[in-house]
Amino acid sequence: MRQNHRNHRNNDRKQHRTPFHSMRLTNESAARETTLLFTHLQNDSSQRNITKNQTSWRDRATLLAAEQALEFWAHRNNNQQGNNHRQQNNRNEQSHQLERDAQTALELFTSLHHFHIQEAKLSNGVSVLTNGMYSHVIDALSKSPKLEHVREADRLLRQFISLHVAENSALTCETNDGVLQSMLQELGLPLHKNYDDGDEQPTILQIPSAISWNYKDKHHFPNQIRITGVMRGQVRQKCPEEAESLLHLMIKLASTSQRNQFQPNEIGYATVIDGYSRICDGENAERLLQLMKGRFGGDTNNGANVVAYNAAISAWARSASRTEGNASKSRYAAEKAEQLLREMWSLELEKDDRVSNLILPDVVSYSSVISAYASCLDRPFGLKRAEELLSELEGLAEKECNESTIDLNQHQNHASKPSGGGRHPDGFQLNSTVYNALLQAYANAGDTSSAEKLLDRMISLHSRSLKEGGGGPFKKVRPNTRTFNVVLNTWAKSGTREAGAKANELLLKMEDMSAAYRDRINQPDIITYNTVLAAWSKSAGYGLTPSNAKEIVGEEAAYKALELLDRIENQSYRIKPDRISYSTTIAAFANAAQTCESGNLMAQKADALLSRMRDRIGAEPDDYSFNGVLLAWSRTSGGLSSARHCESILRSMRNPTHVSWSTVINAYAHAGGALEAAGLLKEMEDRAIESTVEKQRSSLPIVVYNNVIHAWSRSADPDASKFAEAILNRLESGSSSLSLPKPDVISYRSVLNSLEHTKDPDKAARAKSILDRFIASFPAESGISTIDTQMKDNIQGAYNSVLAACAYTPSNAGDQARNNAARILVETLRDLNNSKVDATLGPNQESFSIFLQGCTHLFQQGSSDRSILMRSALQECCEKGFLTAKIWDKFCNASSDEDVQSFLSGIEKGDGSFATLPSGWKRNASP
């Protein structure tokens, strides 16, 4: 068997020492015809045995056509030079084309591989596969956007290298087969296999024993360029570990007799570093940088270059924003990025006025570090450091620009030779991208003032450049579309009263700049206009106040949004409104509906925009559009009429969302239509049970149930509180036919609110039971560290609701119910003072007012219990500083003169009026 393998390799060398030389094929139809020919031949040959008389795939011209076809599928984009602009504008189509071409190349190579293995079994000494075929299929697969193709490229590349090592060993007679196999195993390369007639067709493309080598076409041999091409494919797939494996293989090969053709260069190292940068892995990116730095050996020669340093800095910069909320890790990543930047500067310091390994940073280096600090989760520190670095870069740019051209060129040329080059041609010259990173940080922090100041600085620097003849270090610092969009978004996200007016000012400034410079690229785009519409929408949610009468808010802001939409629609070129444009304008009128007296008119305007969207852009409104109109109608004062109109819109929607249903339910809640709201909830549940879509069968959102509970809490129905409580009970106990959500704080608060106003005699007991269940829903370990301020307020409100339910127990409830209410009143105040949920909780101003009212209502006048409880509660109220005139009047009106005088004993004499009482008793009271 070994002799047959050796003979096949020798025969192959005799027959194909100088095989056909591939020439670039540019005809797609010819490439496809050749591909179909070989795939059909493979299908035919699989159904019958090959004999020595069959020669259709042994024809040299046919094999030449096959290699040319593989070259076409690998380099189609290089052939179509006239279509570069079109392909750039249609990257998705180009990506699909690369994937299709890679698959076609693989199918053709698979057929050729099939014939090659069959010929090896026949021991004809005929070789079908060539180094050119391997080279082209690897190139095609490595360019594909599909991970499976890139991994197949890696596997075939390792085969290709293994075959080359074996060929070189045979030519030089350096090793026998045993030594060769050991060498390949040590390198981690696939081992060669000899095929017998009895071998079955392999399921994967196994390595052949030998192929033909065209020594006049060494460009298509295994080398660092081809390996780096596969590495780039792996990096695009975010598989840097696989790319690093090939890098180490090159290093091993370079240490053997293969030498220079496998010696990894700067591009190979930088590719792997970039791979780790893409997955935000700063640690491994820097590890590869250290490996690259030492590739020449010794302590003085730095084997890295600017590109590699920048890739490692970028890795740390990306890591800074992806640390899962850990501010310290985010800051560490940003500081590591700056550390590499400072290391680049340190390489300039050499003795005897000689600069041997200068790796001068550039604008990319600084931009990445600024971006790292700008995205740092330790926001105050990060923003300050980003600002300082930007100022440093501005100074470097000016200094570099002011140096003489000759000195600067000498400095850069001398530096680039030992470092491998790679410095950005602009040097330190700034551009808008650098400033945009800091602007985005201001936007994330909601710092509109700093964002506007930086934008103004960019405009000022660019104007200065124009005055200097259009040159200088700041000639590329002109704000672009993204610059303005980021600042506009800062205002839109701020949600302040002035957001719309400020955003509109920026839009006008942007349009003026675009017109002045006759710039058709950096013009407002649809994102620009939609962002300004969003800002107007936020301002529309504010009402006018006497102190802010000149502000553009509420109804006026909504009409401003409509004016802008009109302007976008009337543009005769470039930009047309989209769904977002109309939906955002609808939202402006929905927000205005709750702040102005003409709420119905605002809703009508929002409603009309749905038809306008269909007519103007020919698009059906989406859920967001419909929900905006529903919200507008739900906020009007039109009562049940508006609520029913909401429902009619809901019925017209093809696939209303939970938000849609909940908005209509809320409309009925505000209109006093609790029964209708409950009916809609029942319909939602029935739909969910009947639905066959798993996502729709999941539990309805709790907000829907809360809105129905809220509707019952506002209802005048005498049984309203019982209906609200029944919904809460269902949520707590669950359902066998539907997955119900767990009640939240709003659920409990809403039911307790409904009990405050009911005339049921047992309302106090029911309220106390609900409060106990609410408190029990908190984990046992809850405390100050886990309960936020808003939740504390809700817990406080829940206790006060129970106090109110007790205090307003009907007079005709009966002695037993009233006595029970009195007991619960006292227990609830005591429990509030000794809360197990949060030790900082306690009675507030409202608690004391309600408690005194309850004592007055539930305890007999003149009784000792009433007197003791009221004095005790008032004493605590004064100690906490919550005393108000209302509370004092309640105490005085319900107490005897003796009790009042007794309470006032020990303080400076006054007339007993509230004004003469100690100020310390009132220190925390609200007006």
Secondary structure as GFF3:
##gff-version 3
##sequence-region A 1 927
A	DSSP	alpha_helix	2	15	.	.	.	ID=ss1
A	DSSP	alpha_helix	28	46	.	.	.	ID=ss2
A	DSSP	alpha_helix	60	79	.	.	.	ID=ss3
A	DSSP	three_ten_helix	81	83	.	.	.	ID=ss4
A	DSSP	alpha_helix	84	88	.	.	.	ID=ss5
A	DSSP	alpha_helix	91	122	.	.	.	ID=ss6
A	DSSP	alpha_helix	131	143	.	.	.	ID=ss7
A	DSSP	alpha_helix	147	172	.	.	.	ID=ss8
A	DSSP	alpha_helix	177	187	.	.	.	ID=ss9
A	DSSP	three_ten_helix	218	220	.	.	.	ID=ss10
A	DSSP	alpha_helix	224	236	.	.	.	ID=ss11
A	DSSP	alpha_helix	240	254	.	.	.	ID=ss12
A	DSSP	three_ten_helix	259	262	.	.	.	ID=ss13
A	DSSP	alpha_helix	266	278	.	.	.	ID=ss14
A	DSSP	alpha_helix	282	293	.	.	.	ID=ss15
A	DSSP	alpha_helix	306	320	.	.	.	ID=ss16
A	DSSP	alpha_helix	327	346	.	.	.	ID=ss17
A	DSSP	three_ten_helix	351	353	.	.	.	ID=ss18
A	DSSP	alpha_helix	363	374	.	.	.	ID=ss19
A	DSSP	alpha_helix	379	402	.	.	.	ID=ss20
A	DSSP	alpha_helix	405	419	.	.	.	ID=ss21
A	DSSP	alpha_helix	432	445	.	.	.	ID=ss22
A	DSSP	alpha_helix	448	467	.	.	.	ID=ss23
A	DSSP	alpha_helix	481	494	.	.	.	ID=ss24
A	DSSP	alpha_helix	499	517	.	.	.	ID=ss25
A	DSSP	alpha_helix	526	539	.	.	.	ID=ss26
A	DSSP	three_ten_helix	546	548	.	.	.	ID=ss27
A	DSSP	alpha_helix	554	569	.	.	.	ID=ss28
A	DSSP	alpha_helix	579	593	.	.	.	ID=ss29
A	DSSP	alpha_helix	599	617	.	.	.	ID=ss30
A	DSSP	alpha_helix	623	634	.	.	.	ID=ss31
A	DSSP	alpha_helix	639	652	.	.	.	ID=ss32
A	DSSP	alpha_helix	658	670	.	.	.	ID=ss33
A	DSSP	alpha_helix	674	690	.	.	.	ID=ss34
A	DSSP	alpha_helix	694	697	.	.	.	ID=ss35
A	DSSP	alpha_helix	702	713	.	.	.	ID=ss36
A	DSSP	alpha_helix	720	733	.	.	.	ID=ss37
A	DSSP	alpha_helix	745	757	.	.	.	ID=ss38
A	DSSP	alpha_helix	763	776	.	.	.	ID=ss39
A	DSSP	alpha_helix	789	807	.	.	.	ID=ss40
A	DSSP	three_ten_helix	811	813	.	.	.	ID=ss41
A	DSSP	alpha_helix	815	833	.	.	.	ID=ss42
A	DSSP	alpha_helix	845	858	.	.	.	ID=ss43
A	DSSP	alpha_helix	864	880	.	.	.	ID=ss44
A	DSSP	alpha_helix	885	894	.	.	.	ID=ss45
A	DSSP	alpha_helix	897	904	.	.	.	ID=ss46
A	DSSP	three_ten_helix	914	916	.	.	.	ID=ss47
A	DSSP	three_ten_helix	919	922	.	.	.	ID=ss48
###
